[in-house]
Amino acid sequence: MSNRTISVDFPTDILLALNESENDLKKRIKIMLAIQLYKAQKLTIGKAAQLSGLSRLEFETELSKNKISISSLTEKDVLKDIEKLR
């Protein structure tokens, strides 16, 4: 798998205001971007986890912390599946 670098410029005082290192901010941006793209259904959970740099389980934990479901199934979908299995 190859990587591509995308640069984003930030004012220097942003890092100071956030009181975190550039590396920590990069990690946080990747995770939040992955969460937003997953939430918008632009990426699967596996691809979003890959983008975030986390394992799938770690990414699912981040989704849970942000109160984002890991499934898009509705109660109606589940009930339909139950009926099909009978």
PEJOSUL-V62475 format. One record per run of one state. SS is the DSSP state (A for helix, B for strand, O for the rest). FROM is the first residue (numbers start at 0). TO is the last residue. If there is no record, write none. Layout:
SS/FROM/TO
SS/FROM/TO
This chain:
O/0/10
A/11/17
O/18/20
A/21/38
O/39/43
A/44/51
O/52/54
A/55/64
O/65/73
A/74/84
O/85/85
